[in-house]
Amino acid sequence: MKNAPNATPALQQSASSRRGFFMGAAAASAAAVAVTTLPNMGSQAPQTAKLPPAPENGGGYSLSEHVKRYYQTTRV
């Protein structure tokens, strides 16, 4: 009821207080999410995958689990 010409002051007050409540609730929930997730981000050590050594004679193809899964998805 934005600037309704026939709206009573009590009705305008009710609409704005309701809007303020929902804006406050959204801000509080965003703050709660930030508080619960930010401390966990710094404690996780970056995990690097250990790759097998490169073949000495060239040719880097190996039939890994990832490649096997891809082949399974292409079967008709």
C-alpha positions, 0 to 999 in steps of 0.5 A: 500500500504505497502512498494509497490516497485512502489508506489510514495512518494505522494501515500504513504503519502496519504495512511498514512495520511488517516490511521492517520485520521481514527485512530484519529477519532476512538480515538476521538469517544471513548473519547466522549463515555467515557466522556458522560457515566462515569459521569452518572455511579457514580450518580446512587445509587445501587437499592436493591430489597426488598424481602418478608420475609421468611415464618416462617414454612419453604418452600420458594416457592411463585407464583411470577410474574417471576414464572408465566412468566416462566410457560407461556414460557413452555406452548406448 
